[in-house]
Structure formats: C-alpha cells, structure tokens
Amino acid sequence: MLAEVNDIRRSTGADPVTAEQIKNAERPAIGHSDYATKFALYCAELALRG
C-alpha cells in the first residue's frame, strides 16, 4: 500500500508518505468487518490529501 500511495502522490508532485503514516491509516480499520474498504479509504485520503 505504501508504494501505491506514493505512486499517486508522486504523480501529483506531492511528497511521499512514510510507512508509519500508512500504519496510522490502518489502525482505525483494524477489527472492522469492512477492514479492506476502510483501510483503502484511509489510504486514498493520504494519497490525495496528505
């Protein structure tokens, strides 16, 4: 996920995110029945907003 998020950020000229930022995006998704959806959403926010 780190590589994908950073590929998107690179294409927009934004600085890359760190593995720690990806872990922070994953934490609220852990334990949810829709984990994959929530994790993807939080990572999309990182990719597009920072």
C-alpha positions as CSV (number, residue, x, y, z in Angstrom):
1,M,0.0,0.0,0.0
2,L,2.9,2.3,0.7
3,A,4.2,2.0,-2.9
4,E,0.7,2.6,-4.3
5,V,0.0,5.7,-2.2
6,N,3.4,7.1,-3.0
7,D,3.0,6.4,-6.8
8,I,-0.2,8.5,-6.7
9,R,1.5,11.3,-4.6
10,R,4.5,11.3,-6.9
11,S,2.2,11.8,-10.0
12,T,0.7,14.9,-8.3
13,G,4.0,16.3,-7.2
14,A,3.3,15.7,-3.5
15,D,6.0,14.4,-1.1
16,P,5.9,10.7,-0.3
17,V,4.3,9.4,2.9
18,T,6.1,7.1,5.4
19,A,5.4,3.6,6.4
20,E,4.4,5.0,9.8
21,Q,1.7,7.1,8.1
22,I,0.3,4.0,6.4
23,K,0.3,2.2,9.7
24,N,-1.6,5.1,11.3
25,A,-4.1,4.9,8.4
26,E,-4.5,1.2,9.1
27,R,-5.1,1.3,12.8
28,P,-8.7,2.6,12.8
29,A,-9.6,0.0,10.2
30,I,-8.4,-3.0,12.2
31,G,-11.2,-5.1,13.7
32,H,-13.9,-3.8,11.4
33,S,-15.9,-6.2,9.2
34,D,-15.1,-3.9,6.3
35,Y,-11.4,-3.6,7.1
36,A,-10.3,-3.7,3.4
37,T,-12.7,-0.9,2.5
38,K,-11.8,1.3,5.4
39,F,-8.1,0.8,5.0
40,A,-8.3,1.6,1.3
41,L,-10.4,4.7,2.0
42,Y,-7.9,6.0,4.6
43,C,-5.0,5.3,2.2
44,A,-6.8,7.1,-0.6
45,E,-7.1,10.1,1.7
46,L,-3.4,10.0,2.3
47,A,-2.7,9.7,-1.4
48,L,-4.9,12.6,-2.3
49,R,-4.7,15.0,0.7
50,G,-1.6,14.1,2.7
